[in-house]
Amino acid sequence: MNNWGVEMDATAEEPDLGMLVGQLGRALQEELFARLAEQGHPQVRPRHGTVLAVLPASGVRATELAQRSGQHKQIVGVIVDELERLGYVRREADPADRRAKLVVPTETGLDEIDKARAILARIERRHRQELGDDDYRIFKAALGHITRSQRAWQARDRKG
């Protein structure tokens, strides 16, 4: 048994990192989007979170959304189109460059963003309570380190 009350079977094959992270991501999304539906946002789907999670209240260009989310511009464009049809965002002329458009959250979009952040904060508090402050801090630091290291794999491959 480890520090978190999880029985460790030396003969059982442990899921690999990809499986664990994928399962965690899906489980987080399932809870988040179920709770969002309960709170008035049943039409929002995980793909929409790709944009809404990184969309500032002041708005931003779609190219910036693509960079922030790590998605291709074309995918972000499709998601923004869907969110616009659903009433979560609108496109406005960028005051700094009238030729460019900003993606700006509507009142409905801001409500969803606020609720999603509150739901995620509750989920995180629950896990922090389950693990304890020190172990949770270590877990998040380690997960962040592994994530940054994995993102750098191409640069490492080019060097050697």
Contacts in CASP RR format, 6 or more apart in sequence:
PFRMAT RR
TARGET T0000
AUTHOR 0000-0000-0000
METHOD contacts of the structure
MODEL  1
MNNWGVEMDATAEEPDLGMLVGQLGRALQEELFARLAEQGHPQVRPRHGT
VLAVLPASGVRATELAQRSGQHKQIVGVIVDELERLGYVRREADPADRRA
KLVVPTETGLDEIDKARAILARIERRHRQELGDDDYRIFKAALGHITRSQ
RAWQARDRKG
1 7 0 8 1.000
1 8 0 8 1.000
2 8 0 8 1.000
3 135 0 8 1.000
4 130 0 8 1.000
4 131 0 8 1.000
4 135 0 8 1.000
15 23 0 8 1.000
17 146 0 8 1.000
28 120 0 8 1.000
28 123 0 8 1.000
29 46 0 8 1.000
31 119 0 8 1.000
31 123 0 8 1.000
32 116 0 8 1.000
32 119 0 8 1.000
32 120 0 8 1.000
32 123 0 8 1.000
33 44 0 8 1.000
33 45 0 8 1.000
33 46 0 8 1.000
35 115 0 8 1.000
35 119 0 8 1.000
36 42 0 8 1.000
36 44 0 8 1.000
36 112 0 8 1.000
36 115 0 8 1.000
36 116 0 8 1.000
36 119 0 8 1.000
37 44 0 8 1.000
39 115 0 8 1.000
39 119 0 8 1.000
41 111 0 8 1.000
41 112 0 8 1.000
41 115 0 8 1.000
43 86 0 8 1.000
44 52 0 8 1.000
44 86 0 8 1.000
44 88 0 8 1.000
44 112 0 8 1.000
47 79 0 8 1.000
47 82 0 8 1.000
48 79 0 8 1.000
48 82 0 8 1.000
48 83 0 8 1.000
48 86 0 8 1.000
48 88 0 8 1.000
49 116 0 8 1.000
50 69 0 8 1.000
50 71 0 8 1.000
50 75 0 8 1.000
50 76 0 8 1.000
50 79 0 8 1.000
51 65 0 8 1.000
51 69 0 8 1.000
51 76 0 8 1.000
51 79 0 8 1.000
51 80 0 8 1.000
51 83 0 8 1.000
51 89 0 8 1.000
51 103 0 8 1.000
52 83 0 8 1.000
52 88 0 8 1.000
52 105 0 8 1.000
52 109 0 8 1.000
52 112 0 8 1.000
52 113 0 8 1.000
52 116 0 8 1.000
53 69 0 8 1.000
53 113 0 8 1.000
53 116 0 8 1.000
54 65 0 8 1.000
54 68 0 8 1.000
54 69 0 8 1.000
55 65 0 8 1.000
55 89 0 8 1.000
55 103 0 8 1.000
55 105 0 8 1.000
55 113 0 8 1.000
57 105 0 8 1.000
57 110 0 8 1.000
57 113 0 8 1.000
58 104 0 8 1.000
59 102 0 8 1.000
59 103 0 8 1.000
59 104 0 8 1.000
59 105 0 8 1.000
60 68 0 8 1.000
60 102 0 8 1.000
60 103 0 8 1.000
61 94 0 8 1.000
61 100 0 8 1.000
61 101 0 8 1.000
61 102 0 8 1.000
61 103 0 8 1.000
62 73 0 8 1.000
62 76 0 8 1.000
62 77 0 8 1.000
62 80 0 8 1.000
62 101 0 8 1.000
62 103 0 8 1.000
63 73 0 8 1.000
65 71 0 8 1.000
65 76 0 8 1.000
65 80 0 8 1.000
65 103 0 8 1.000
66 72 0 8 1.000
66 73 0 8 1.000
66 75 0 8 1.000
66 76 0 8 1.000
69 76 0 8 1.000
71 79 0 8 1.000
80 89 0 8 1.000
80 91 0 8 1.000
80 103 0 8 1.000
83 89 0 8 1.000
83 109 0 8 1.000
84 90 0 8 1.000
84 91 0 8 1.000
86 108 0 8 1.000
87 106 0 8 1.000
87 108 0 8 1.000
87 109 0 8 1.000
88 105 0 8 1.000
88 106 0 8 1.000
88 108 0 8 1.000
88 109 0 8 1.000
88 112 0 8 1.000
89 103 0 8 1.000
89 104 0 8 1.000
89 105 0 8 1.000
89 106 0 8 1.000
89 109 0 8 1.000
90 103 0 8 1.000
90 104 0 8 1.000
90 106 0 8 1.000
91 101 0 8 1.000
91 102 0 8 1.000
91 103 0 8 1.000
91 104 0 8 1.000
92 101 0 8 1.000
92 102 0 8 1.000
92 104 0 8 1.000
93 100 0 8 1.000
93 101 0 8 1.000
93 102 0 8 1.000
94 100 0 8 1.000
94 101 0 8 1.000
94 102 0 8 1.000
105 113 0 8 1.000
127 136 0 8 1.000
128 136 0 8 1.000
131 139 0 8 1.000
END
